[in-house]
């Protein structure tokens, strides 16, 4: 049991939650206690017996236990359930949008259909400040299971980044980078025509700033036409460690995987400027992405400054995946010429890549037209990943 500086138990105020922790399935007790302390630090009301948050947390735990939900096997399940409880109370529905936790008794068909329609309605359209409530993987190792995972882990455990922040003196060990030490959120747009059951593609868009890349004018029409969810996490600034930015993007993907039925063969990642470079790093290391939409950033594949851990044989294996890499740039973009020039390295390795002209001048995110064109091109040229070992959202 963890003690505070005065020697008193920090678990005591949680009343019934202490019993839940002691009865938890197979996660190590020490790790669970750490996650519980983190949950309390994020949501102090969790420690108040009888508070709405405390009651919702206990209810979610009981539902998870009754349905034998695998979420309880993860070491950080107290934090996961706390985030889901907070999200449910925040949106006013009382329903968790996190892990799929089912009741032991099934409602009548008509009632179930009405509930599904209500749930779908609350998930459609633009949602801002949505909690990132699901981890991509239950352990640090799970974030490094890609084909070059060991090399990536070694690189980022020894230096902070290869994108933007490398010389700024900021450093994070991988275990810290993938941990939830902040309460980040994401912007999500779901097509308004979604019927609540049809599978949707996903486009994760990474910002070079602390805030998410909110959809530009016309993005909703583009996402509607492509039957695709738009997701952009906060906390991905160029001043953050590469792996921190990657983890937030992956956790955002994991969260929407829990909230929506996802077409696993239609998942794309992209970003603007430094976020674009991060998206290329993600495409290289996570084969579950069908394509990458890098906006206003050049990337010389095989160059020690861009991919120092990737060898010639690794690049050949990347080419065999048949992913698609679209680079968006336009007049006045300071990186325009370098982007065009960098295409030679991608062509040399026979990796499908192209330049999409942005119809908005300057160093600016893709217009709705350019983004739609890039995603359509990537869909047509990228091979659909099947049964990827990296789809680790079923915690």
C-alpha positions as CSV (number, residue, x, y, z in Angstrom):
1,X,0.0,0.0,0.0
2,X,1.4,3.4,-0.9
3,X,1.8,6.0,1.8
4,X,1.8,9.8,1.6
5,X,4.5,11.9,3.4
6,X,2.5,11.8,6.6
7,X,2.4,8.1,6.7
8,X,-1.3,7.8,5.9
9,X,-2.7,5.5,3.3
10,X,-3.5,7.3,0.0
11,X,-6.0,4.5,-0.8
12,X,-8.1,5.0,2.3
13,X,-10.3,7.8,0.9
14,X,-11.3,5.7,-2.1
15,X,-13.4,3.5,0.1
16,X,-14.9,0.8,-2.2
17,X,-12.2,1.4,-4.8
18,X,-9.6,-0.1,-2.5
19,X,-11.5,-3.4,-2.5
20,X,-11.6,-3.3,-6.3
21,X,-7.9,-2.8,-6.5
22,X,-7.3,-5.8,-4.2
23,X,-9.6,-7.9,-6.3
24,X,-8.1,-6.9,-9.6
25,X,-7.2,-9.8,-12.0
26,X,-3.6,-10.3,-12.9
27,X,-1.9,-6.9,-13.3
28,X,1.1,-6.5,-10.9
29,X,-0.2,-4.8,-7.7
30,X,2.7,-2.3,-7.6
31,X,2.0,-1.1,-11.1
32,X,-1.8,-0.9,-10.5
33,X,-1.1,1.2,-7.4
34,X,1.0,3.5,-9.4
35,X,-1.7,3.9,-12.0
36,X,-4.2,4.5,-9.3
37,X,-2.1,7.3,-7.8
38,X,-1.8,8.8,-11.3
39,X,-5.6,8.6,-11.7
40,X,-6.1,10.5,-8.4
41,X,-3.6,13.1,-9.4
42,X,-5.5,13.7,-12.6
43,X,-8.9,13.5,-11.1
44,X,-8.9,14.5,-7.3
45,X,-12.7,13.8,-7.1
46,X,-12.0,10.2,-7.7
47,X,-10.7,10.0,-4.1
48,X,-14.0,11.3,-2.7
49,X,-16.3,8.5,-1.8
50,X,-19.8,9.1,-3.2
51,X,-18.7,11.7,-5.7
52,X,-20.2,11.3,-9.2
53,X,-16.8,10.5,-10.6
54,X,-16.1,7.9,-7.9
55,X,-19.6,6.3,-8.5
56,X,-19.0,6.2,-12.2
57,X,-15.6,4.7,-11.8
58,X,-17.0,1.9,-9.6
59,X,-19.9,1.3,-12.0
60,X,-17.5,1.0,-15.0
61,X,-15.3,-1.4,-13.0
62,X,-18.3,-3.6,-12.1
63,X,-19.4,-3.7,-15.8
64,X,-15.9,-4.6,-16.9
65,X,-15.6,-7.4,-14.3
66,X,-19.1,-8.8,-15.2
67,X,-18.2,-8.9,-18.9
68,X,-14.7,-10.2,-18.2
69,X,-13.3,-7.2,-20.1
70,X,-9.6,-7.5,-21.0
71,X,-9.2,-3.9,-20.0
72,X,-8.7,-5.1,-16.4
73,X,-5.6,-7.1,-17.5
74,X,-3.7,-4.0,-18.3
75,X,-1.5,-2.6,-15.5
76,X,-2.9,0.9,-15.8
77,X,-6.6,0.0,-15.8
78,X,-7.5,2.4,-12.9
79,X,-6.2,5.3,-15.0
80,X,-8.0,4.0,-18.1
81,X,-11.4,3.7,-16.2
82,X,-10.9,7.0,-14.5
83,X,-10.4,8.7,-17.9
84,X,-13.5,7.0,-19.3
85,X,-15.5,7.9,-16.2
86,X,-14.5,11.6,-16.5
87,X,-15.2,11.6,-20.3
88,X,-18.7,10.1,-19.7
89,X,-19.5,12.8,-17.1
90,X,-18.0,15.5,-19.2
91,X,-20.2,14.8,-22.3
92,X,-23.3,14.6,-20.1
93,X,-24.4,11.2,-21.4
94,X,-23.3,9.1,-18.5
95,X,-22.0,6.6,-21.0
96,X,-18.4,5.7,-21.4
97,X,-16.8,6.3,-24.8
98,X,-13.8,4.3,-23.9
99,X,-13.2,0.5,-23.7
100,X,-16.1,-1.6,-25.0
101,X,-17.7,-2.8,-21.7
102,X,-20.9,-4.7,-22.2
103,X,-23.6,-5.5,-19.7
104,X,-24.4,-9.1,-18.7
105,X,-28.0,-8.8,-19.9
106,X,-29.0,-7.8,-23.4
107,X,-31.6,-5.1,-23.9
108,X,-34.7,-5.7,-26.1
109,X,-33.9,-5.3,-29.8
110,X,-35.9,-2.1,-30.2
111,X,-34.3,-0.6,-27.1
112,X,-30.8,-1.7,-28.3
113,X,-31.4,-0.2,-31.7
114,X,-32.5,3.1,-30.1
115,X,-29.5,3.1,-27.8
116,X,-27.2,2.5,-30.8
117,X,-28.7,5.4,-32.7
118,X,-28.3,7.6,-29.7
119,X,-24.7,6.6,-29.2
120,X,-24.0,7.1,-32.9
121,X,-25.5,10.6,-32.8
122,X,-23.3,11.7,-29.9
123,X,-20.2,10.5,-31.8
124,X,-20.9,12.2,-35.2
125,X,-19.8,15.6,-36.3
126,X,-17.0,17.7,-34.7
127,X,-15.9,16.9,-31.1
128,X,-13.2,19.0,-29.4
129,X,-11.2,18.2,-26.3
130,X,-12.1,14.5,-26.4
131,X,-10.0,12.7,-23.8
132,X,-7.3,10.4,-25.1
133,X,-8.5,7.5,-22.9
134,X,-7.0,4.3,-24.4
135,X,-3.4,3.2,-24.6
136,X,-2.1,1.8,-27.9
137,X,-0.3,-0.9,-26.0
138,X,-0.4,-2.1,-22.4
139,X,3.4,-2.0,-22.0
140,X,6.3,0.2,-23.2
141,X,7.5,-2.7,-25.4
142,X,4.1,-2.7,-27.2
143,X,5.0,0.7,-28.7
144,X,8.1,-0.8,-30.2
145,X,6.9,-4.0,-31.8
146,X,7.4,-2.7,-35.4
147,X,10.0,-4.2,-37.7
148,X,12.6,-1.8,-36.5
149,X,11.3,-1.4,-33.0
150,X,14.5,-2.4,-31.2
151,X,16.5,0.1,-33.2
152,X,14.0,2.8,-32.6
153,X,13.9,2.1,-28.9
154,X,17.7,2.2,-28.6
155,X,17.8,5.5,-30.6
156,X,15.1,7.3,-28.6
157,X,16.4,6.0,-25.3
158,X,19.8,7.5,-26.0
159,X,18.7,10.8,-27.6
160,X,15.5,12.7,-27.6
161,X,14.6,13.0,-31.2
162,X,15.6,13.2,-34.9
163,X,12.9,15.7,-35.7
164,X,13.1,19.4,-34.7
165,X,13.8,19.1,-30.9
166,X,17.1,17.2,-31.2
167,X,19.3,20.2,-30.3
168,X,17.0,21.9,-27.7
169,X,18.2,19.9,-24.7
170,X,14.9,18.2,-24.1
171,X,15.2,14.5,-23.2
172,X,12.7,11.7,-22.3
173,X,13.3,8.1,-21.8
174,X,11.0,5.9,-23.9
175,X,9.2,4.7,-20.7
176,X,8.4,8.4,-19.9
177,X,7.5,9.3,-23.5
178,X,4.8,6.7,-23.8
179,X,3.4,7.3,-20.3
180,X,0.4,9.4,-19.5
181,X,1.9,12.1,-17.6
182,X,-0.4,14.8,-19.0
183,X,-4.1,14.9,-19.6
184,X,-4.0,15.4,-23.4
185,X,-7.1,15.5,-25.6
186,X,-7.9,15.3,-29.3
187,X,-10.1,16.8,-31.9
188,X,-12.3,14.3,-33.7
189,X,-14.6,14.6,-36.7
190,X,-16.9,11.8,-37.8
191,X,-19.0,11.9,-41.0
192,X,-22.5,13.1,-40.2
193,X,-23.8,10.4,-42.6
194,X,-22.4,7.6,-40.5
195,X,-25.1,5.1,-39.5
196,X,-23.6,3.9,-36.3
197,X,-22.4,0.5,-37.6
198,X,-20.6,1.0,-40.9
199,X,-16.8,0.8,-40.7
200,X,-14.8,4.0,-41.1
201,X,-11.3,4.9,-42.2
202,X,-9.1,7.0,-40.0
203,X,-6.8,9.9,-40.7
204,X,-4.5,11.0,-37.8
205,X,-3.1,14.5,-38.4
206,X,-0.1,15.5,-36.2
207,X,0.4,19.2,-35.3
208,X,3.7,20.9,-34.9
209,X,2.2,22.9,-32.0
210,X,0.8,22.0,-28.6
211,X,-2.8,22.3,-29.8
212,X,-4.4,19.9,-32.3
213,X,-4.7,20.7,-36.0
214,X,-8.4,21.6,-36.0
215,X,-10.1,20.8,-39.4
216,X,-9.8,23.6,-42.0
217,X,-12.7,24.9,-44.0
218,X,-14.0,22.1,-46.1
219,X,-12.3,19.2,-44.2
220,X,-15.7,17.9,-43.1
221,X,-16.9,17.6,-46.7
222,X,-13.7,15.8,-47.6
223,X,-14.0,13.4,-44.7
224,X,-17.7,12.8,-45.5
225,X,-16.8,11.9,-49.1
226,X,-14.0,9.6,-48.0
227,X,-16.1,8.0,-45.2
228,X,-13.2,8.7,-42.8
229,X,-12.7,9.9,-39.3
230,X,-10.4,12.9,-38.7
231,X,-8.3,12.8,-35.6
232,X,-5.7,15.3,-34.3
233,X,-4.1,15.0,-30.8
234,X,-2.9,17.9,-28.6
235,X,0.6,17.9,-27.0
236,X,2.5,17.1,-30.2
237,X,4.6,20.2,-30.3
238,X,8.0,20.3,-32.1
239,X,9.4,21.0,-28.7
240,X,8.4,17.5,-27.5
241,X,10.4,14.3,-27.8
242,X,9.7,12.4,-31.0
243,X,8.4,9.3,-29.1
244,X,6.1,11.4,-27.0
245,X,4.5,12.8,-30.2
246,X,4.3,9.3,-31.7
247,X,2.7,7.8,-28.6
248,X,0.0,10.5,-28.5
249,X,-0.9,9.8,-32.1
250,X,-1.0,6.1,-31.5
251,X,-3.1,6.5,-28.3
252,X,-5.5,8.7,-30.3
253,X,-5.8,6.0,-32.9
254,X,-6.4,3.4,-30.1
255,X,-9.1,5.6,-28.5
256,X,-11.1,6.0,-31.8
257,X,-10.7,2.3,-32.4
258,X,-12.7,1.8,-29.1
259,X,-15.3,4.4,-30.0
260,X,-16.0,3.5,-33.6
261,X,-15.9,0.4,-35.9
262,X,-12.7,1.0,-37.9
263,X,-11.7,-0.3,-41.3
264,X,-8.2,-1.5,-40.4
265,X,-7.2,-1.5,-44.0
266,X,-7.9,2.2,-44.3
267,X,-5.8,3.9,-41.6
268,X,-3.6,6.9,-42.6
269,X,-1.3,9.2,-40.7
270,X,-0.1,12.7,-41.6
271,X,0.9,16.0,-40.2
272,X,2.1,19.5,-40.9
273,X,5.7,20.7,-40.9
274,X,7.4,18.9,-37.9
275,X,4.2,16.9,-37.5
276,X,4.6,15.8,-41.1
277,X,8.1,14.5,-40.5
278,X,6.8,12.6,-37.4
279,X,4.1,11.0,-39.6
280,X,6.8,9.7,-42.0
281,X,8.7,8.2,-39.1
282,X,5.4,6.5,-38.0
283,X,4.7,5.2,-41.5
284,X,8.2,3.6,-41.6
285,X,7.9,2.0,-38.2
286,X,4.2,1.0,-38.1
287,X,3.1,-1.0,-41.1
288,X,-0.6,-0.8,-40.1
289,X,-0.7,2.6,-41.8
290,X,-1.8,2.3,-45.4
291,X,-0.3,5.7,-46.3
292,X,1.3,8.9,-45.1
293,X,0.3,12.5,-45.9
294,X,3.3,14.7,-45.1
295,X,2.5,18.4,-45.4
296,X,5.2,21.0,-46.0
297,X,8.2,18.9,-44.9
298,X,10.9,17.1,-46.8
299,X,12.2,13.7,-45.7
300,X,15.3,12.1,-47.2
301,X,14.8,8.4,-46.6
302,X,18.1,6.6,-45.8
303,X,19.8,9.9,-44.9
304,X,21.4,9.7,-41.4
305,X,19.8,12.9,-40.4
306,X,16.3,11.6,-41.1
307,X,16.4,7.9,-40.5
308,X,19.7,7.0,-38.8
309,X,18.6,3.6,-37.6
310,X,17.3,2.4,-41.0
311,X,19.7,0.3,-43.1
312,X,19.5,-0.5,-46.8
313,X,17.9,-3.9,-46.1
314,X,15.3,-2.2,-43.9
315,X,14.4,0.2,-46.7
316,X,13.9,-2.7,-49.1
317,X,11.5,-4.3,-46.6
318,X,9.6,-0.9,-46.4
319,X,9.2,-0.9,-50.2
320,X,7.7,-4.5,-50.1
321,X,4.9,-3.2,-47.9
322,X,3.5,-1.1,-50.7
323,X,2.6,1.8,-48.5
324,X,2.0,5.2,-50.2
325,X,3.7,8.5,-49.2
326,X,2.1,11.7,-50.4
327,X,4.0,15.0,-49.8
328,X,1.8,18.2,-49.9
329,X,3.4,21.5,-50.7
330,X,2.6,24.7,-52.6
331,X,4.0,28.0,-53.8
332,X,5.7,30.0,-51.0
333,X,6.3,26.9,-48.8
334,X,9.9,27.3,-47.6
335,X,10.4,23.5,-48.0
336,X,8.9,23.3,-51.4
337,X,12.1,22.8,-53.4
338,X,13.6,20.4,-50.8
339,X,10.4,18.3,-50.9
340,X,10.5,18.0,-54.7
341,X,14.2,17.2,-54.5
342,X,13.7,14.5,-51.8
343,X,11.4,12.6,-54.1
344,X,14.5,11.1,-55.8
345,X,15.4,9.1,-52.7
346,X,11.9,7.6,-52.5
347,X,11.9,6.7,-56.2
348,X,15.3,5.2,-55.9
349,X,13.9,2.7,-53.4
350,X,10.8,2.0,-55.5
351,X,8.5,3.3,-52.8
352,X,5.2,4.8,-54.1
353,X,5.5,8.5,-53.5
354,X,4.2,11.7,-55.0
355,X,3.9,15.5,-54.6
356,X,0.4,17.0,-54.2
357,X,0.2,20.7,-54.9
358,X,-1.4,22.7,-52.2
359,X,-3.8,25.3,-53.5
360,X,-3.2,27.5,-50.4
361,X,0.2,29.2,-50.7
362,X,2.8,29.3,-48.0
363,X,4.0,27.0,-45.2
364,X,0.5,26.0,-44.3
365,X,-1.5,22.8,-43.7
366,X,-3.1,21.1,-46.7
367,X,-6.3,22.7,-48.0
368,X,-9.5,20.5,-48.0
369,X,-9.0,19.9,-51.8
370,X,-5.3,19.0,-51.4
371,X,-6.0,16.7,-48.4
372,X,-8.8,14.9,-50.2
373,X,-6.6,14.4,-53.3
374,X,-3.7,13.1,-51.2
375,X,-5.9,10.6,-49.3
376,X,-7.5,9.4,-52.5
377,X,-4.1,9.0,-54.1
378,X,-2.8,7.1,-51.0
379,X,-5.8,4.9,-51.0
380,X,-5.3,4.0,-54.6
381,X,-1.6,3.4,-54.4
382,X,-1.2,2.0,-50.9
383,X,-1.7,-1.7,-50.2
384,X,-4.3,-2.4,-47.5
385,X,-2.6,-3.9,-44.4
386,X,-4.2,-7.2,-43.4
387,X,-4.1,-8.8,-40.0
388,X,-1.4,-6.4,-38.8
389,X,0.3,-7.5,-35.6
390,X,0.6,-3.9,-34.7
391,X,-3.2,-3.3,-34.2
392,X,-2.9,-3.5,-30.5
393,X,-6.1,-1.7,-29.5
394,X,-7.9,-4.7,-28.0
395,X,-6.6,-4.1,-24.4
